[in-house]
Amino acid sequence: MGRILAIDYGTKRTGLAVTDPMQIIASGLTTVDTKELIQYLRTYIANEDVEKFVVGEPKQMDNTASESEVHIQKFLEELIKQFPNIPVERVDERFTSKMAFQTMIDSGLKKKQRQNKALVDEISATLILQSYLASNS
């Protein structure tokens, strides 16, 4: 079995999370400058068996696509072009940033640490991946 890699895409930074090879545990991987994302994924996939991508799908409260979906669609086209053999699934990512911030508070991180947007993105990707695993177990 290969890993599942979750992507919380952003125009500046992108949070990444990954499962263990048995696809049981979701862990934060890193946050990457979005301009370097495809190259980072190439390197990662050269060293790890990735079975699937799970990409966050931002929606409005009325279930319509959010403004950032335009950017995500362009990214998805490139992702599929670069990695045609790895399927992509989408997961509703509403509230993941708020949940990530609350997770940081609950884990006792100091205010200065909670201002680290890169960490919020990585935690958000982990929450997206956990949501995917829970809905597919």
Steps between C-alpha positions, in 0.01 A plus 500: 500500500620850428459816698217748455623857471267786594535849359361817656567723199559871544619765256806575718553193719372145478466267796575131451413196707556132437389162628725220612541222239209306657276810461400504866663812645494852353802715582599850402781492245600861435396831350645592162518826310232441236738600218717203599215253561520290181877463534461403867240237405727362225781452751270354766338254258842390373579386856159388630218292356201734473176325407264798500473876538226650714449869427295731718187642341409838648127569499275781613236439763239460222712217352620703200868514407709764673699766314824304541359204303609672175864477613455143622357393163812631321717314751297179453553513124877523555494229770316257271733584210814445712376187682248331265519165680405636844126553549371821661205523737348814647394552863285782637738718699254741661614604847838322484694823559286583803531143626878513446524820701290348779722191495801726552330667798394165647853364469634790705691688233588854598346796314820562301505136384131518401581788264708262289278477190713220356418284802128580459519384136674175595246428774217583257638245252513244782136570588400461133680165492345384829158592363569298185620198697198514733253517212665210319552259789 
